[in-house]
Amino acid sequence: MVQPIVRLAGLGRSFPEGGGLRSVLDGVDLSLPAGQFTALLGPSGSGKSTLLNLVSGIDRPDTGVVEVAGVALHDLSERERTLFRRDRLGFVFQFFNLIPTLTVEENLLLPFELRGGVTPRQRERARELLDRVGLVDRLNSWPDLLSGGEQQRIAVARALVHKPQLVLADEPTGNLDRDTGEVVLDLLDELLRPLGTSLLCVTHAPEVARRMDQVLIIRDRKVVRLEAGDENGMPGQSAEVASGGERG
């Protein structure tokens, strides 16, 4: 049996509010197949970012299991989770999060610098990715001289430069116009799928969700799977609790 890239079991997370606790996620069971693209939908405040933070190990659950690539993140120390993110995960954010005091090439090489230094092969890998995203001629430019679309293409390249097993994307097209967003989605397809890299993408955009292999939504503190044909990204009568099994 193929090991899932993400497995959550009995996951619960609450936060202090108004002198009590507000439950955001409760008893979430979820299994994501390796190599697939998954969209995660839900209204503001539903727990999308909380779920992403738990999967990345930035946050820890109150209850339950968080396994990514077979590693039980809930059992790791803070330092171990940090190293896991560095080595095994890639991130793409809505607001690019490029470091303005580093050049384009230096931003791409940052994951390697955090490991202790850049080898000639790693520098070659970064330049190959810059070429793939059409920006190798901007490697010495500062991020603030690039358009929003160019910055996001750099962010995609940075997320992939160390060949992660899972990329977590938080509204990757939310700060872009539709055409530029499509370019970014095309890049994710072209660069991730040949490597078998998994993608978990938080989005509000139906056009993004339609590009994914499966669509999940947070509803009533649970994660449910949308059935094919639910074009607007809204849960229908046939949505089932996502458990990683076959759709019923």
N, C-alpha and C positions, 0 to 999 in steps of 0.2 A: 504494500500500500504506500502511495506517495505521501510523504510528510507535508502537511500544509505549511505555508509560509507564515500564517498567523493562526493561532488557536486561543480563543478566549472561553473560559468556562466559569459560570457563576459569578461573573464580574460585577462588582458593585462599587460605586463612588459617590460620596456625599460631600457637601461643603457647608461650613457654618453660615447661617443666615438668620437674622432677626432673633438671635438668642437660641436658635435651634439648629437643626440640620436640614438641608434641602437635598433630597436624593436626585441625582442626575442620571445615573445608570444603575440598574437593579437586575441582577440575575441574567446578564448578557451571556449568551452562548453563541459562538461564532467560529467558523473555520473557513479560511480563505485558501483556495488552491494555489500552489506555487505557479508563477508564470502568468497569472491572470491580471487583468486590469479591473479594479473595483471602484465604483463611485459610491460615496457616502453622502446622502442628502439628509435634510432636516431643517426646521425653522431655527432662527437665532435662539440660542439658549437651550437647545435640545440636547446638547452633549457631544456634538461632533468634534469640537476641539479637544474636549476632555478625552474622548476615545482615542484621538490621534496622539495625545500626550501619553496615554497609557501604553499604546502600542510602541511608541518610541522609547519608553522608559524614562521620559522626562518627569512623569508623575507615577505614583504607585497606587494600586487599588486598595480600597478598604477590605474587600473580600474578593476571592476568586483567583483565577489563574490567567497569566499573560505569557504566552509562549510565542516567540518569533524565531523562525528558522531553527526550531527545536530547542531554543534556549529559554529557560524559565526566568523572565526578567524580574518577576516579583520576588525572586530569591536572591537577586544580585545586590551588592552594595552600590552606593551612588557612583563611586569611581568605576566599578565594573560596568555599570549601565552606560556611563559616559564613553568608555572605550568601545563598548558594543555599538553605540551609535556611530562613533568615528569610523569603525572598520566595516560595519555591515549594512548601514542605512544611508540613504540619500534623501535630501530635503529640497523641495521647491515651494517657495512662499509667494503669496499674492504681491507683496511689496519688494520682491527680488532679494533683499538682504545682502546685496553686494557690499563689500567694505570699501568706502569711498577713497581711502588713503592707499589702496592697493590697485595696481594696474589690472586690466582684464586677465592677463596671464597669471599674475600673482594671486588673483582671486581663485583661479582654477587650481593652482598649485597648493592652495591653503590646506586641503585635506592631507596632502603628503607632508607639508611642513609640520603639521600637528603630530605626525608620526615620527618626526626626528630629522627630516631632511628630504631633499628632492634628488632622485637619481636621473641620469640622462634619459632612461627609458620612460620614466614618469613625465618628464618634460615633453618628450616626444608624444606621449599619450595625450597630454593636455592640448598640444598643438593640433593633433589629429582631430580631436573633438571640436576645437575652434574652427577647423576647416569644415567639418561636417555641419556645423550650425551656420556656416557662411560668414564667420567673423574673424578669420585668422589674420586679416589685415588690420584688425583693431587690437591686437594683443598688447600693445604698449599704451593704449588709451586709458583714461580714467573713466570709471563707470558713469559719472554725471555728464559725460559728453555723449553718451549713447541714448537712443530713444528707449521708451519703455519696452517695446518689443525686442529690441536688441539686448537690453539688460536681462529680460526673461530668458532669452536664448542662451545667454551666458550662464544664468542660474541653472538651467537644465543641464548644460555641459558640466558645471561644477558638481551637480548632484550625482553625475554618472562617472566622473573621472576615475574614481577608485573602484569601480565595478561593484556597486552594492547589490545585495540580494533583494532588497525591498526599497522602493522609493515612496516617500510620503509627501503628498502634494496638498497644500491648503489653498484652495481657490487660485490655482495657477494661472487662470485666464481672467480673474476678476478685475484686474486693473488694466485690461487691454480691450481694444475694440474687437468686434467679431472676427474680422479677417486676420488680424494679428494673432488672436487667440487660436484660430484654426492652424496657423503656422506652428505655434507652440505645440498643439496637440499632435500635429503631423510629426514633429521632431520626437516627441515622446514615443510615438508608434515606431518610428524608424530606428531609434537608438535603443529602446528597451526590449522590444519583442525579440529581435535576433539573439539577444543574450539570455532570454528567459527570465528577465528581471520582472518582479511583481510590482504593481502600482496600486496604492490606496489613495484615492483622490477625493478630498472634501470639496463639494461644489454646490452652487445653487442653480447652475446653468443646465437646462435640459439638453442643449447641444453637446455639452461635455459628457453628460451621463450616457447619451446615445452612442458615444465612442467607446464605452467600456464594455467588458464582457459580462458584468453583472452590476446591478444597482441595489444598494441597500439604503434604508432610511431608518432614522431613529424615531420611534413612536412609543409614547408611554413608557419611556426609560428602557425600552428594549430595542434590539436591532432586528428589522424585518427585511425580507428580500422582496423586491418588486418583480412581478411577472412580466414577461415579454409583452410588448404592445402597450404598456403604460407610458405613453409618449411624453406626458407632461411632467414626469418625475414625481407624481403624487401617488401615495399608496392606494391600491384598489382593493376590492373585496377579496382578491385571491392571494394577497401578500401573505407569506408564511414566515414563521420565525426562522431566521437564518441559522442553520446548524451545520452547514457544510455537506449535507447529504443531497440526494437528488431532489429536484423540485417535484412536489406532489400535485 
